[in-house]
Amino acid sequence: MLTGPQFQPRRGGKPKKLVVLLHGYGSNGDDLISLAPHWAPAMPDALFVSPNAPEPVPGFAGGFQWFGLTSLDPHRMEGGARAASGPLNAFLDAQLTAHQLSPAQCALVGFSQGAMMAMYVALRREEPVAGIVAFSGALIGAGSLASQMRAKPPILIVHGVQDDRVPVAAAQSAAEALAKAGHGARVELRPRLGHSIDAEGVASARDFLAECFAPRIIP
């Protein structure tokens, strides 16, 4: 089972929301858990969890990967995401069960390879999560998405225009592929930003997550 750091609900007591933070290649759960203090005031009843990916990266002390990047072939990457989806889905199910929460009370946030996993997994789960935030990522398995997509949660894609690791074109390609598959995404491009998350992106994601978790008013 995946493990990693947690940030308990700011309000205390039993969590009523769950935000799962998925780190990028070669990093670990300690990286993205740093976002929790910035978002906790807007979601004081949310538990933030940031699991380490299932595989250590050879030669990276303390670094983990969701799947290997020895090849950037799209089919190999889709196979890697598919294999990693098993441990991630098991982790999500265990967290929801442990805290007696529904998928609608859970959001996924990922950076880079973690963003790839967030979109790959959440779009294929039977029940939709509250929302997905994808920082500096890409949509893996776009060709199979129309036939495999089971859920259509709201998606925010945030990407730096100057990203030299995952080109900004990946954000537009993801939005186009989602639209073609019958879904959509909100895309926010950050000028002069590389492969990183800036303060504006953190604020946009906070507001987006708060919106996703807001009670739905049925007319």
C-alpha positions as CSV (number, residue, x, y, z in Angstrom):
1,M,0.0,0.0,0.0
2,L,1.2,3.5,-0.9
3,T,2.3,5.7,2.1
4,G,3.3,9.3,2.5
5,P,2.8,12.5,4.5
6,Q,-0.5,13.9,5.6
7,F,-1.8,17.3,6.6
8,Q,-4.7,17.0,9.0
9,P,-7.9,19.1,8.7
10,R,-7.3,22.6,9.9
11,R,-10.6,22.6,11.8
12,G,-9.8,19.4,13.5
13,G,-12.0,16.3,13.9
14,K,-13.1,13.9,11.2
15,P,-12.3,15.0,7.6
16,K,-15.2,15.8,5.3
17,K,-13.0,16.2,2.3
18,L,-9.9,14.4,0.9
19,V,-7.3,16.0,-1.4
20,V,-4.8,13.6,-2.8
21,L,-1.5,15.1,-4.0
22,L,0.5,13.2,-6.6
23,H,4.1,14.2,-7.0
24,G,6.2,14.2,-10.2
25,Y,9.0,11.9,-11.4
26,G,11.9,11.6,-9.1
27,S,10.2,13.4,-6.2
28,N,8.2,12.2,-3.2
29,G,5.2,12.9,-1.1
30,D,7.0,15.6,0.9
31,D,7.1,17.8,-2.1
32,L,3.4,18.5,-2.8
33,I,2.2,18.3,0.8
34,S,3.7,21.8,1.0
35,L,0.6,23.0,-0.9
36,A,-1.7,22.0,2.0
37,P,-1.1,25.0,4.3
38,H,-1.9,27.3,1.4
39,W,-5.2,25.6,0.7
40,A,-6.3,24.6,4.2
41,P,-7.9,27.9,5.1
42,A,-10.3,27.6,2.1
43,M,-11.0,23.9,2.9
44,P,-10.6,23.6,6.7
45,D,-12.3,20.2,6.9
46,A,-10.1,18.6,4.3
47,L,-7.5,16.0,4.9
48,F,-4.5,16.3,2.5
49,V,-2.5,13.1,1.7
50,S,0.6,12.9,-0.5
51,P,1.6,9.3,-1.2
52,N,5.0,8.3,-2.5
53,A,4.8,6.7,-6.0
54,P,5.2,2.9,-5.9
55,E,8.6,2.6,-7.5
56,P,12.0,4.1,-6.4
57,V,13.9,5.9,-9.1
58,P,17.3,4.2,-9.7
59,G,20.0,6.6,-8.7
60,F,17.6,9.1,-7.0
61,A,17.9,8.9,-3.3
62,G,14.4,9.4,-1.9
63,G,13.0,9.8,-5.3
64,F,10.0,7.8,-6.7
65,Q,8.2,7.3,-10.0
66,W,4.7,6.3,-11.0
67,F,6.3,4.5,-14.0
68,G,9.6,4.5,-15.7
69,L,10.6,7.1,-18.3
70,T,13.3,5.3,-20.1
71,S,11.1,5.5,-23.1
72,L,8.7,8.4,-24.1
73,D,6.9,6.2,-26.5
74,P,3.1,6.9,-25.9
75,H,2.2,3.2,-25.8
76,R,4.9,2.5,-23.3
77,M,3.8,5.4,-21.1
78,E,0.2,4.3,-21.3
79,G,1.2,0.9,-20.2
80,G,3.2,2.4,-17.3
81,A,0.2,4.5,-16.2
82,R,-2.1,1.5,-16.5
83,A,0.2,-0.6,-14.2
84,A,0.5,2.3,-11.7
85,S,-3.2,2.8,-11.6
86,G,-3.7,-0.4,-9.6
87,P,-1.7,0.8,-6.6
88,L,-3.2,4.3,-6.8
89,N,-6.8,3.1,-7.1
90,A,-6.2,0.8,-4.1
91,F,-4.8,3.7,-2.1
92,L,-7.8,5.9,-3.0
93,D,-10.3,3.3,-2.1
94,A,-8.6,2.6,1.2
95,Q,-8.5,6.3,2.1
96,L,-12.2,6.8,1.2
97,T,-13.1,3.7,3.2
98,A,-11.0,4.7,6.2
99,H,-12.5,8.2,6.5
100,Q,-16.0,7.2,5.4
101,L,-16.0,9.5,2.4
102,S,-17.5,9.2,-1.0
103,P,-15.6,9.9,-4.3
104,A,-17.5,13.2,-4.6
105,Q,-15.7,14.3,-1.4
106,C,-12.3,13.6,-2.9
107,A,-10.1,15.6,-5.3
108,L,-6.9,14.7,-7.1
109,V,-4.0,17.1,-7.7
110,G,-0.9,16.2,-9.6
111,F,2.3,17.7,-10.8
112,S,4.0,16.5,-14.0
113,Q,3.9,12.7,-13.9
114,G,1.5,12.9,-11.0
115,A,-0.8,15.1,-13.2
116,M,-0.7,12.4,-15.8
117,M,-1.7,9.8,-13.2
118,A,-4.4,12.0,-11.8
119,M,-6.2,12.4,-15.1
120,Y,-5.5,8.8,-16.2
121,V,-7.0,7.3,-13.1
122,A,-9.8,9.6,-12.2
123,L,-11.3,9.6,-15.7
124,R,-11.5,5.8,-15.6
125,R,-13.0,5.3,-12.2
126,E,-16.6,4.2,-12.0
127,E,-17.7,7.2,-9.8
128,P,-16.5,10.8,-10.4
129,V,-14.3,12.5,-7.9
130,A,-15.0,16.1,-7.1
131,G,-12.3,17.5,-9.4
132,I,-8.8,17.2,-10.8
133,V,-6.0,19.7,-10.9
134,A,-3.2,18.9,-13.4
135,F,-0.1,21.0,-13.1
136,S,2.5,20.8,-15.9
137,G,1.3,17.4,-17.1
138,A,-0.1,15.6,-20.1
139,L,-3.0,13.4,-21.0
140,I,-1.9,9.8,-21.3
141,G,-4.0,7.3,-23.3
142,A,-5.9,10.0,-25.3
143,G,-6.6,7.5,-28.1
144,S,-8.4,5.1,-25.8
145,L,-10.1,7.7,-23.6
146,A,-13.4,7.8,-25.4
147,S,-14.0,4.1,-24.9
148,Q,-12.5,3.9,-21.4
149,M,-13.8,7.1,-19.8
150,R,-16.3,6.3,-17.0
151,A,-16.4,9.6,-15.2
152,K,-16.3,13.3,-16.1
153,P,-15.1,15.3,-13.1
154,P,-14.2,19.0,-13.5
155,I,-10.6,19.4,-14.6
156,L,-8.2,22.4,-14.2
157,I,-5.1,22.3,-16.3
158,V,-2.3,24.7,-15.3
159,H,0.8,24.9,-17.4
160,G,3.8,27.2,-17.7
161,V,4.3,28.6,-21.2
162,Q,8.1,28.3,-20.8
163,D,8.0,24.6,-19.6
164,D,11.0,22.9,-21.1
165,R,10.2,19.4,-19.8
166,V,6.6,18.9,-20.6
167,P,5.9,21.5,-23.5
168,V,2.9,23.7,-23.1
169,A,1.5,22.1,-26.2
170,A,0.6,19.2,-24.0
171,A,-2.0,21.3,-22.2
172,Q,-3.8,22.2,-25.4
173,S,-3.5,18.7,-26.7
174,A,-5.1,17.4,-23.5
175,A,-8.0,19.9,-23.7
176,E,-8.6,19.0,-27.3
177,A,-8.5,15.2,-26.6
178,L,-10.9,15.6,-23.7
179,A,-13.3,17.6,-25.8
180,K,-13.1,15.0,-28.6
181,A,-14.0,12.3,-26.0
182,G,-17.0,14.3,-24.8
183,H,-15.5,16.0,-21.8
184,G,-13.7,19.3,-21.2
185,A,-11.2,21.1,-19.1
186,R,-10.4,24.6,-17.9
187,V,-6.9,25.6,-19.1
188,E,-4.8,28.2,-17.5
189,L,-1.4,29.0,-19.1
190,R,1.1,30.8,-16.9
191,P,3.4,33.2,-18.8
192,R,7.1,33.1,-18.1
193,L,6.7,30.0,-16.0
194,G,8.8,26.8,-16.6
195,H,8.2,23.3,-15.2
196,S,7.0,24.5,-11.9
197,I,4.0,25.8,-9.9
198,D,3.8,29.6,-9.2
199,A,1.8,31.5,-6.6
200,E,-0.9,32.4,-9.2
201,G,-1.3,28.7,-10.0
202,V,-1.6,27.8,-6.4
203,A,-4.3,30.4,-5.9
204,S,-6.2,29.3,-9.0
205,A,-6.1,25.7,-7.9
206,R,-7.3,26.6,-4.4
207,D,-10.3,28.5,-5.8
208,F,-11.1,25.7,-8.2
209,L,-11.0,23.0,-5.5
210,A,-13.2,25.1,-3.2
211,E,-15.7,25.4,-6.1
212,C,-15.6,21.7,-6.8
213,F,-16.3,20.9,-3.1
214,A,-19.1,23.5,-2.8
215,P,-22.5,22.0,-2.2
216,R,-24.5,21.7,-5.4
217,I,-27.8,23.6,-5.6
218,I,-30.4,21.6,-7.5
219,P,-33.2,23.9,-8.9
